[in-house]
């Protein structure tokens, strides 16, 4: 492959964090911490593939945290972080990406802007890392607990992730210095003589290392502005042999008429998401008279709505879809619809609801002339990470 691969380092034990689970699987706002981190990279258009490095004992935890996400198969970590990263890099060798991003699973608030700046810096440098200039006065302490000196903070930075590199160069560096203990991937690159750029990081891109950090993260997410959007759509029946609803093709004695595949459910969900962020409606982004969208699968529209939510600094909390019509029966296909919608938007299935109802033979749906759908989307808008 060409392009960019992201390695998410998630093989640590997090002993300082405490708790029954490794910190990357601890729940944050109802979801595993790792899932929050993965979502940021999945939503970034510059990242082509994502692979998570996991501890051998965490396979079940990983599978639950990454359920429904489009990721490369995980790779097992080693005894030390440096070993884990080398394992991850070597697992990508057959793919041969141009660049690689190496990111700590416990930094869920990395922004798209930071990722983009790292990638842009790789056009002129072998490596690039986000960093924050040290603002506090630094003191060096002795064994007796007393200050031994004040350290000049000029030119000092706190390193963050993702740390980006040209793939072949950082792989060679890790192999060359595998027997040395170095504190981060930039240090490995420095040891190999790579030119590594500093780009502007953010205080928001903090790493969760303690229970206090978890509380800080919970407060950050709790401070989100909650938005609600509603969507409604209707399509009439025409002669045919199937309908597509909720991304699922269902055999039927008629089809639905529309410029695209006429998936009334996905259309309603798309409008609900766009409404939640004030982004207009489906017709504004995908004009029905445009030949490009003739017979197009409606997941294109829904995925675009999801991207717009992310670009607005939002995350989807919940989707509730109701399909209204006499036929076809939705019950046998409900779970498949939930899975498909979850996959389209990289959501946990528990955040998607699909229901069906009739109008008791009243109106156009009662007469079997078409199907209607209404949807409600709940979105949290955060400070853009």
Secondary structure, 3 states (H helix, E strand, C coil): CCCEEEEEEECCCCCCCCCCCCHHHCEECCEEHHHHHHHHHHCCCCCCEEEEEECHHHHHHHHHHCCCCCCCCCEECCCCHHHHHHHHHHHCCCCCCCEEEEEECCCCCCCHHHHHHHHHHCCCCCEEEEEEECCCCEEEECCCCCEEEEECCCCCEEEEEEEEEEHHHHHHHHHHCCCCCCCCHHHHHHHCCCCEEEEECCCCCCCCCCHHHHHHHHHHHHCCEEEEEEEEEEEEEEECCEEEECCEEEECCEEECCCCCCCHHHHHHHHHHHHHCCCCCHHHHCCCCCHHHCCCCCHHHHHHHHHHHHHCCEEEEEEEEEEECCCCCCHHHHHHHHHHHHHHHCCCHHHEEEEEECCCCCHHHHCCCEEEEEEEEEEEECCCC
